[in-house]
Amino acid sequence: MPSSARVTELRVHGVGGTTPDALLGTTAHQQIWGDRIAGFYAADTDQRGRRVEAYCWGGMTSRSSTRVLWVLLFPFMLANLAGWTCSARTRADRWAFAAHRACGRLAAFGITLNLLLLATLAAIDIWAFQFGRNPDQSSRWRRIANAPLGALDPGPRTVAGAALVAVLLLTLWLLSRQALHRYEEVAPADPDPERFRGSAAARPDSVADPRFFNGAETVHRLGLLHLAGGLAWLACVLSWLAAGPIWLPLEITAAVLLCGTLLLLATETAGSRLILPLVVAAALLVCVAAGFAWQSHPVADADGNIRYMRGIAIETFWLIVVLVMARLPVLATIALLRRAGIRRGAPAATVRRDGPRWSAAPLIVAVLGMVSVNAAGLGTLVGIASSLDLPERAVFDTLRWQIPWLVLAPAALTVVFLLVELIRYAAAGGRRNTAPILAEYAGRTDATPAPEPPWDAWRCNALPVDGICDGELRRRMRWARSVARSRRLAGFAPDIRYLLAGLVLVGTVVIAGIQNSIAGGTPWSPAFAVTLAGLIPVAGVALLRWGWGQPDARRWLGVLWDVGTFWPRSFHPFAPPCYAERAVPDLQRRIRWLNDNGDRVVVVAHSQGSVLAALALAQQPAGQPALATFGSPLRKLYGWAFPAYIHDGVLARLQEWRNFSYPTDYIGGPVGRDDVDVPLPDPESSWYTAGEPMPPLRRHTGYWSDEAMWTQIDRLAQPTSPQPTCPQPTSPQPAELTPTREPH
């Protein structure tokens, strides 16, 4: 490429859905590629001597207020995320890694089954049987709730409730398919698509595989298996509730189908041809069981619930516990076999792991998903019973007993955790931490040349010096303490593992409490805890809806949400869609098109955008453009939480790269390469202008206005030594790559 080649700077924003105006720094721009969800925008005039484009992908995560409804699938997101929090040691061990993936998919189905169990209790027992038996039509809402039931007998009412559960399952399946088509509009290019047919989590090259972000086949397979398993379980429920002459054959057949589903879930690709027949068989069995239940006459037990529902709830709940906890005995057995010398694992020397360890992450995150679905679901269950004016015993005491533990105990743990972190934050402003700050900025102040008159008279130093009044001394010391505390705060992120471990402990106590309640213990369920649990789904949606309208709140909420939805749905098909399945191929195609047309490209990416840009380039190491990242969570967050996928081997594929970071950045940080990392001071210096605020902290969002960083990016963007000119494309541009010249 000749030195006179045009330079194009491609900017990629982080979380929060930055607008093209803000990202380009001008309103004079045009959309040249993409759509309203994600697209490329080009400024009409050059900036800093180069053409500037922006890739705005916020429409896939936070720009639309209706997209906050994805928060209702939060437990499924955790179930999917649990599979990706694999340790580097587990991935290096072939047996352990295969078992980890199998257990991750089984745990994900367990959480789906948990939701179906709660929906069955609400639809069949509370609404169809108890409310339909003696409907209270004193309010408009109760008349509406009774309208589908009318004067039906108990059998038809049971089938009506089961139909609602089936509709819920079908809705989740259809929603996953709709999201799959929408978010995979741009598929990754692969010259050999048949080389590997496993899920993205099992690809040998990890995130560097060009087909990593193409999860269509995996989502399709897992979605059908969850559909088949859910229908088979529903057939079990109907046949058990309608106990009669043929209930046992129906029960056994449904159990066989459910076991077959679990077996196929545990395998990566084996038996794929059996999945569709399994779905058809499960659907037919549900219809047969529904016809049998229609002719039956279920009766109430001593508490007024539909007979046999208590046994169904208990047996299903223990099945869920087994599925979610299966990884514990399975991986422990593999580890014991390795320690006993019966089998060989990965040598410890070949597994490099920097930073804090979190070996129990897959189990903790999976159990947290189960806890979250029960905390919200049980509260909703009790709320439905109350709205229908049913007595307290309408919901089993065994389940009501869980609500205080699932709501109050996690809330108490969170408060304690925040108090401890607040104490650590306050202690970080002590003399031992401020002394190095004062020494650092004193040395930097001495090396800073004084401005020319008359501006030198307005220059002030934020450092405490002798001879100033007590009030000014305290003000300057507050500034030094704020810098010290911000630097310590930047390292607090891994502490979240302690809070999550505590929440898992709560889940263990809940399981023990269920057994105590079944054995005759006294349940405890204060009304305010029940009400609070019922408000969790509504509060979650309201929180995200409010957060999208508040830049600061959107940044914090966006970090958690964008990390959770970054990974492909290789473990739970009903999780919120993976935006990277479109964003990464988008970037790759645009960069390739610019290179083919003779441009020298420099990708400038912030925060979560740096993860998208880095992986887009790592998958195509040949002919990479220059890359500048800042506020990048690649190692600080992703390398810690997902060490099996984001590690030195992947980052080593990136070539011409500079990574900028502040010591006060609570999200981004260094990537551990001396030739790449460029630390920047924050604040830049202790000098400030009289009458203005003291030097502010840039933290995570101040990079865009840091002239020192942009000066280095300017040098990075300059063409290197002359190289052969890239050939211009001779054939017409493909239809999907044709830029659209539509004004924004």
Disulfide bonds with the S-S distance in Angstrom:
none
